[in-house]
Protein backbone atom coordinates (compact mmCIF):
# COMPACT_ATOMS: atom_id res chain seq x y z
CA UNK A 1 0.00 0.00 0.00
CA UNK A 2 2.76 2.44 0.96
CA UNK A 3 4.61 1.68 -2.25
CA UNK A 4 1.53 2.31 -4.39
CA UNK A 5 0.80 5.63 -2.68
CA UNK A 6 4.47 6.62 -2.96
CA UNK A 7 4.44 6.11 -6.72
CA UNK A 8 1.17 8.06 -6.98
CA UNK A 9 2.73 10.97 -5.08
CA UNK A 10 5.84 10.99 -7.28
CA UNK A 11 3.67 10.88 -10.39
CA UNK A 12 1.53 13.82 -9.21
CA UNK A 13 4.49 16.02 -8.30
CA UNK A 14 6.13 15.32 -11.68
CA UNK A 15 2.84 16.08 -13.42
CA UNK A 16 2.44 19.36 -11.53
CA UNK A 17 5.95 20.79 -11.76
CA UNK A 18 6.99 19.71 -15.24
CA UNK A 19 5.01 22.65 -16.66
CA UNK A 20 6.74 25.99 -15.80
CA UNK A 21 3.41 27.81 -16.13
CA UNK A 22 1.92 25.62 -13.41
CA UNK A 23 4.61 26.82 -11.00
CA UNK A 24 3.48 30.38 -11.68
CA UNK A 25 -0.14 29.44 -11.04
CA UNK A 26 0.74 27.76 -7.75
CA UNK A 27 3.16 30.27 -6.24
CA UNK A 28 3.10 33.51 -8.23
CA UNK A 29 -0.66 33.90 -8.70
CA UNK A 30 -1.43 33.85 -4.93
CA UNK A 31 1.14 36.59 -4.34
CA UNK A 32 -0.29 38.76 -7.12
CA UNK A 33 -3.83 38.19 -5.86
CA UNK A 34 -2.83 39.06 -2.30
CA UNK A 35 -1.32 42.37 -3.40
CA UNK A 36 -4.31 43.18 -5.59
CA UNK A 37 -6.84 42.34 -2.89
CA UNK A 38 -4.72 43.75 -0.08
CA UNK A 39 -4.57 47.19 -1.67
CA UNK A 40 -7.86 47.23 -3.56
CA UNK A 41 -10.29 45.58 -1.13
CA UNK A 42 -10.80 48.28 1.48
CA UNK A 43 -13.68 50.22 2.97
CA UNK A 44 -11.46 53.08 4.15
CA UNK A 45 -12.59 56.34 2.53
CA UNK A 46 -9.91 58.99 2.12
CA UNK A 47 -9.20 61.92 -0.19
CA UNK A 48 -12.79 62.28 -1.33
CA UNK A 49 -12.86 64.48 -4.40
CA UNK A 50 -14.86 67.47 -3.21
CA UNK A 51 -16.42 70.50 -4.89
CA UNK A 52 -16.94 73.62 -2.74
CA UNK A 53 -20.01 75.68 -3.55
CA UNK A 54 -19.50 78.59 -1.14
CA UNK A 55 -21.98 81.39 -1.81
CA UNK A 56 -21.23 83.21 1.46
CA UNK A 57 -17.45 83.47 1.07
CA UNK A 58 -17.04 84.69 4.63
CA UNK A 59 -14.50 84.09 7.37
CA UNK A 60 -16.80 81.55 9.03
CA UNK A 61 -17.51 79.62 5.81
CA UNK A 62 -13.82 79.51 4.90
CA UNK A 63 -12.95 78.24 8.37
CA UNK A 64 -15.52 75.48 8.11
CA UNK A 65 -14.19 74.44 4.69
CA UNK A 66 -10.67 74.47 6.14
CA UNK A 67 -11.77 72.01 8.80
CA UNK A 68 -13.03 69.63 6.12
CA UNK A 69 -9.74 69.87 4.23
CA UNK A 70 -7.54 69.43 7.31
CA UNK A 71 -9.44 66.30 8.34
CA UNK A 72 -7.62 64.39 5.56
CA UNK A 73 -10.84 62.89 4.25
CA UNK A 74 -11.80 65.60 1.77
CA UNK A 75 -9.71 66.75 -1.17
CA UNK A 76 -11.09 69.98 -2.63
CA UNK A 77 -10.61 69.89 -6.39
CA UNK A 78 -12.59 72.98 -7.36
CA UNK A 79 -14.50 76.02 -6.06
CA UNK A 80 -17.59 77.26 -7.89
CA UNK A 81 -20.50 79.63 -7.48
CA UNK A 82 -22.69 78.05 -10.20
CA UNK A 83 -25.36 75.40 -9.58
CA UNK A 84 -24.95 74.10 -13.12
CA UNK A 85 -21.30 73.29 -12.41
CA UNK A 86 -22.31 71.23 -9.36
CA UNK A 87 -24.76 69.17 -11.39
CA UNK A 88 -22.28 68.71 -14.25
CA UNK A 89 -19.45 67.36 -12.09
CA UNK A 90 -21.77 65.10 -10.09
CA UNK A 91 -23.35 63.70 -13.27
CA UNK A 92 -19.94 62.87 -14.69
CA UNK A 93 -18.76 61.34 -11.42
CA UNK A 94 -15.75 63.65 -11.15
CA UNK A 95 -16.54 64.54 -7.54
CA UNK A 96 -17.91 62.44 -4.74
CA UNK A 97 -19.08 65.22 -2.45
CA UNK A 98 -20.20 68.84 -2.65
CA UNK A 99 -20.04 71.32 0.25
CA UNK A 100 -22.73 73.95 -0.30
CA UNK A 101 -22.87 77.02 1.95
CA UNK A 102 -25.64 79.55 1.28
CA UNK A 103 -25.39 83.31 1.55
CA UNK A 104 -25.81 84.65 5.07
CA UNK A 105 -24.03 81.74 6.72
CA UNK A 106 -21.82 83.91 8.94
CA UNK A 107 -24.64 86.39 9.61
CA UNK A 108 -26.86 83.58 10.91
CA UNK A 109 -24.10 82.33 13.20
CA UNK A 110 -23.56 85.79 14.71
CA UNK A 111 -27.31 86.25 15.17
CA UNK A 112 -27.56 82.98 17.07
CA UNK A 113 -29.59 81.25 14.38
CA UNK A 114 -28.91 77.85 12.84
CA UNK A 115 -26.61 78.25 9.85
CA UNK A 116 -27.17 75.74 7.06
CA UNK A 117 -24.44 73.59 5.55
CA UNK A 118 -25.51 71.17 2.81
CA UNK A 119 -23.38 68.16 1.96
CA UNK A 120 -24.29 66.50 -1.34
CA UNK A 121 -22.83 63.04 -1.94
CA UNK A 122 -22.86 60.59 -4.82
CA UNK A 123 -25.22 57.89 -3.56
CA UNK A 124 -24.31 55.41 -6.32
CA UNK A 125 -22.04 53.68 -3.81
CA UNK A 126 -24.24 53.67 -0.72
CA UNK A 127 -21.46 52.44 1.59
CA UNK A 128 -19.05 55.23 0.64
CA UNK A 129 -21.84 57.82 0.73
CA UNK A 130 -22.77 56.79 4.28
CA UNK A 131 -19.17 57.06 5.45
CA UNK A 132 -18.79 60.51 3.85
CA UNK A 133 -21.97 61.76 5.53
CA UNK A 134 -20.73 60.42 8.87
CA UNK A 135 -17.41 62.26 8.48
CA UNK A 136 -19.25 65.45 7.52
CA UNK A 137 -21.55 65.24 10.52
CA UNK A 138 -18.63 64.92 12.93
CA UNK A 139 -16.69 67.82 11.43
CA UNK A 140 -19.74 70.09 11.38
CA UNK A 141 -20.56 69.06 14.96
CA UNK A 142 -17.10 70.06 16.21
CA UNK A 143 -17.35 73.38 14.41
CA UNK A 144 -20.78 73.98 15.97
CA UNK A 145 -19.39 73.23 19.45
CA UNK A 146 -16.63 75.80 18.96
CA UNK A 147 -19.13 78.44 17.85
CA UNK A 148 -21.26 77.73 20.93
CA UNK A 149 -18.28 78.10 23.27
CA UNK A 150 -17.31 81.43 21.68
CA UNK A 151 -20.87 82.71 22.02
CA UNK A 152 -20.92 81.84 25.74
CA UNK A 153 -17.55 83.49 26.20
CA UNK A 154 -18.80 86.71 24.67
CA UNK A 155 -21.95 86.59 26.82
CA UNK A 156 -20.29 86.14 30.24
CA UNK A 157 -16.81 87.44 29.54
CA UNK A 158 -15.14 84.07 30.11
CA UNK A 159 -15.54 80.50 28.86
CA UNK A 160 -18.90 79.24 29.98
CA UNK A 161 -19.12 76.25 32.26
CA UNK A 162 -21.57 74.00 30.43
CA UNK A 163 -22.24 70.41 31.25
CA UNK A 164 -21.78 67.97 28.41
CA UNK A 165 -21.35 64.29 27.69
CA UNK A 166 -17.84 63.16 26.79
CA UNK A 167 -17.79 60.08 24.60
CA UNK A 168 -14.75 57.85 25.01
CA UNK A 169 -14.46 55.13 22.39
CA UNK A 170 -12.21 52.11 22.16
CA UNK A 171 -12.00 49.52 19.41
CA UNK A 172 -10.89 46.03 20.38
CA UNK A 173 -8.84 43.74 18.12
CA UNK A 174 -8.43 46.36 15.34
CA UNK A 175 -7.46 49.49 17.25
CA UNK A 176 -7.02 51.76 14.23
CA UNK A 177 -10.10 50.37 12.47
CA UNK A 178 -8.06 49.58 9.36
CA UNK A 179 -10.11 47.55 6.91
CA UNK A 180 -6.91 45.90 5.66
CA UNK A 181 -6.56 44.04 8.97
CA UNK A 182 -10.05 42.64 8.44
CA UNK A 183 -9.76 41.76 4.75
CA UNK A 184 -6.21 40.39 4.37
CA UNK A 185 -6.83 37.27 6.54
CA UNK A 186 -10.01 36.72 4.53
CA UNK A 187 -8.05 37.08 1.29
CA UNK A 188 -5.72 34.30 2.48
CA UNK A 189 -8.72 32.00 2.90
CA UNK A 190 -10.31 32.70 -0.49
CA UNK A 191 -7.01 32.47 -2.40
CA UNK A 192 -6.20 29.09 -0.85
CA UNK A 193 -9.70 27.86 -1.71
CA UNK A 194 -9.35 29.00 -5.32
CA UNK A 195 -5.92 27.40 -5.82
CA UNK A 196 -6.83 24.05 -4.25
CA UNK A 197 -10.18 23.83 -6.03
CA UNK A 198 -8.61 24.60 -9.41
CA UNK A 199 -5.80 22.07 -8.98
CA UNK A 200 -7.86 19.18 -7.65
CA UNK A 201 -10.89 19.67 -9.87
CA UNK A 202 -8.63 18.92 -12.85
CA UNK A 203 -6.90 15.92 -11.26
CA UNK A 204 -9.12 12.97 -12.22
CA UNK A 205 -10.67 14.44 -15.35
CA UNK A 206 -7.19 15.14 -16.73
CA UNK A 207 -6.38 11.45 -16.38
CA UNK A 208 -9.52 10.67 -18.41
CA UNK A 209 -8.67 13.12 -21.19
CA UNK A 210 -5.05 12.05 -21.69
CA UNK A 211 -5.96 8.36 -21.44
CA UNK A 212 -3.91 7.39 -18.37
CA UNK A 213 -6.98 6.53 -16.31
CA UNK A 214 -7.13 3.13 -18.06
CA UNK A 215 -3.55 2.37 -16.95
CA UNK A 216 -4.45 3.24 -13.36
CA UNK A 217 -7.53 1.06 -13.45
CA UNK A 218 -5.60 -2.09 -14.31
CA UNK A 219 -3.27 -1.60 -11.32
CA UNK A 220 -4.11 -2.98 -7.85
CA UNK A 221 -4.52 0.54 -6.43
CA UNK A 222 -7.76 1.06 -4.50
CA UNK A 223 -10.06 4.10 -4.85
CA UNK A 224 -9.03 5.31 -1.37
CA UNK A 225 -5.34 5.06 -2.27
CA UNK A 226 -5.96 6.84 -5.54
CA UNK A 227 -7.79 9.70 -3.84
CA UNK A 228 -5.09 9.92 -1.16
CA UNK A 229 -2.37 10.03 -3.79
CA UNK A 230 -4.23 12.83 -5.53
CA UNK A 231 -4.87 14.77 -2.33
CA UNK A 232 -1.57 14.81 -0.46
CA UNK A 233 0.50 16.70 -3.10
CA UNK A 234 -2.11 19.45 -3.39
CA UNK A 235 -2.40 19.60 0.41
CA UNK A 236 1.35 20.24 0.67
CA UNK A 237 1.10 22.90 -2.02
CA UNK A 238 -1.84 24.46 -0.16
CA UNK A 239 0.19 24.59 3.05
CA UNK A 240 3.09 26.19 1.20
CA UNK A 241 0.74 28.85 -0.19
CA UNK A 242 -0.74 29.50 3.26
CA UNK A 243 2.73 30.00 4.78
CA UNK A 244 3.83 32.22 1.89
CA UNK A 245 0.72 34.41 1.94
CA UNK A 246 0.68 34.60 5.74
CA UNK A 247 4.28 35.83 5.80
CA UNK A 248 3.43 38.52 3.24
CA UNK A 249 0.32 39.51 5.18
CA UNK A 250 2.22 39.86 8.46
CA UNK A 251 5.47 41.45 7.27
CA UNK A 252 4.32 43.44 4.23
CA UNK A 253 0.78 44.48 5.15
CA UNK A 254 1.60 44.48 8.89
CA UNK A 255 -1.49 42.53 9.86
CA UNK A 256 -1.05 41.35 13.46
CA UNK A 257 -1.15 37.66 14.27
CA UNK A 258 -1.98 37.33 17.96
CA UNK A 259 -3.09 33.73 18.27
CA UNK A 260 -1.46 30.31 18.18
CA UNK A 261 0.20 29.24 14.94
CA UNK A 262 -0.53 25.63 15.90
CA UNK A 263 -4.27 26.35 15.97
CA UNK A 264 -3.97 28.12 12.62
CA UNK A 265 -2.18 25.19 10.97
CA UNK A 266 -4.54 22.56 12.40
CA UNK A 267 -7.54 24.54 11.17
CA UNK A 268 -5.81 25.07 7.81
CA UNK A 269 -5.29 21.31 7.48
CA UNK A 270 -8.99 20.67 8.04
CA UNK A 271 -9.91 23.48 5.65
CA UNK A 272 -7.59 22.10 2.97
CA UNK A 273 -9.06 18.63 3.51
CA UNK A 274 -12.50 20.06 2.77
CA UNK A 275 -11.58 22.14 -0.28
CA UNK A 276 -9.40 19.41 -1.77
CA UNK A 277 -12.15 16.82 -1.32
CA UNK A 278 -14.72 19.12 -2.92
CA UNK A 279 -12.36 19.69 -5.84
CA UNK A 280 -11.81 15.95 -6.26
CA UNK A 281 -15.55 15.33 -6.15
CA UNK A 282 -16.02 17.91 -8.92
CA UNK A 283 -13.29 16.16 -10.90
CA UNK A 284 -14.92 12.74 -10.55
CA UNK A 285 -18.31 13.94 -11.80
CA UNK A 286 -16.85 15.92 -14.74
CA UNK A 287 -16.07 14.43 -18.14
CA UNK A 288 -13.86 17.22 -19.49
CA UNK A 289 -11.53 19.81 -17.99
CA UNK A 290 -13.83 22.53 -19.30
CA UNK A 291 -16.73 21.05 -17.32
CA UNK A 292 -14.52 20.81 -14.24
CA UNK A 293 -13.45 24.45 -14.55
CA UNK A 294 -17.02 25.69 -14.95
CA UNK A 295 -18.20 23.57 -12.01
CA UNK A 296 -15.36 24.92 -9.87
CA UNK A 297 -16.35 28.52 -10.44
CA UNK A 298 -20.02 27.62 -10.02
CA UNK A 299 -19.12 26.51 -6.49
CA UNK A 300 -16.42 29.09 -5.75
CA UNK A 301 -18.26 32.37 -6.38
CA UNK A 302 -21.35 31.55 -4.26
CA UNK A 303 -19.02 30.26 -1.54
CA UNK A 304 -17.22 33.63 -1.41
CA UNK A 305 -20.45 35.65 -1.53
CA UNK A 306 -22.07 33.56 1.21
CA UNK A 307 -19.03 33.40 3.51
CA UNK A 308 -19.31 36.76 5.24
CA UNK A 309 -16.13 37.99 3.54
CA UNK A 310 -17.86 40.91 1.81
CA UNK A 311 -21.39 40.98 3.22
CA UNK A 312 -22.45 40.28 6.83
CA UNK A 313 -24.29 36.97 7.05
CA UNK A 314 -26.71 38.46 9.60
CA UNK A 315 -28.02 40.84 6.90
CA UNK A 316 -28.88 38.00 4.50
CA UNK A 317 -32.37 36.47 4.18
CA UNK A 318 -33.09 33.62 6.59
CA UNK A 319 -33.03 30.95 3.85
CA UNK A 320 -29.65 32.15 2.58
CA UNK A 321 -28.29 32.19 6.13
CA UNK A 322 -29.19 28.51 6.41
CA UNK A 323 -27.28 27.79 3.20
CA UNK A 324 -24.14 29.40 4.60
CA UNK A 325 -23.88 26.60 7.16
CA UNK A 326 -22.82 24.33 4.25
CA UNK A 327 -19.99 26.67 3.27
CA UNK A 328 -16.51 25.70 4.60
CA UNK A 329 -15.19 29.19 3.88
CA UNK A 330 -17.61 30.64 6.44
CA UNK A 331 -16.03 28.61 9.25
CA UNK A 332 -12.43 29.18 8.20
CA UNK A 333 -12.94 32.96 8.01
CA UNK A 334 -14.06 32.95 11.65
CA UNK A 335 -11.00 30.89 12.60
CA UNK A 336 -8.38 32.84 10.68
CA UNK A 337 -9.70 36.24 11.81
CA UNK A 338 -9.96 34.96 15.36
CA UNK A 339 -6.33 33.79 15.31
CA UNK A 340 -4.97 36.87 13.54
CA UNK A 341 -6.88 39.68 15.24
CA UNK A 342 -8.40 38.34 18.46
CA UNK A 343 -5.78 35.83 19.54
CA UNK A 344 -8.43 33.27 20.53
CA UNK A 345 -7.88 29.52 20.62
CA UNK A 346 -9.76 26.21 20.55
CA UNK A 347 -11.87 27.13 23.58
CA UNK A 348 -13.62 29.73 21.39
CA UNK A 349 -13.13 28.28 17.90
CA UNK A 350 -14.01 24.62 18.59
CA UNK A 351 -17.44 24.79 16.84
CA UNK A 352 -15.83 25.97 13.59
CA UNK A 353 -12.98 23.44 13.88
CA UNK A 354 -15.42 20.55 14.39
CA UNK A 355 -17.59 21.77 11.49
CA UNK A 356 -14.57 21.78 9.13
CA UNK A 357 -13.54 18.30 10.31
CA UNK A 358 -17.01 16.89 9.65
CA UNK A 359 -17.36 18.61 6.26
CA UNK A 360 -13.91 17.46 5.18
CA UNK A 361 -14.59 13.86 6.15
CA UNK A 362 -17.96 13.80 4.36
CA UNK A 363 -16.58 15.45 1.21
CA UNK A 364 -13.62 13.04 1.07
CA UNK A 365 -15.97 10.07 1.52
CA UNK A 366 -18.17 11.30 -1.33
CA UNK A 367 -15.15 11.74 -3.60
CA UNK A 368 -13.90 8.23 -2.79
CA UNK A 369 -17.34 6.71 -3.37
CA UNK A 370 -17.76 8.54 -6.65
CA UNK A 371 -14.52 7.23 -8.08
CA UNK A 372 -14.97 3.79 -9.60
CA UNK A 373 -12.42 1.64 -11.33
CA UNK A 374 -14.55 1.55 -14.47
CA UNK A 375 -14.73 3.69 -17.58
CA UNK A 376 -18.31 4.78 -16.82
Helices and strands as residue ranges (DSSP letters): H 2-17, H 20-23, I 24-28, H 29-40, E 48-54, H 59-70, E 74-79, H 83-91, E 97-101, H 105-110, E 117-121, H 126-156, H 179-201, H 203-210, H 213-217, H 223-251, H 261-285, H 289-305, G 313-315, H 318-324, H 328-337, I 338-342, H 346-370
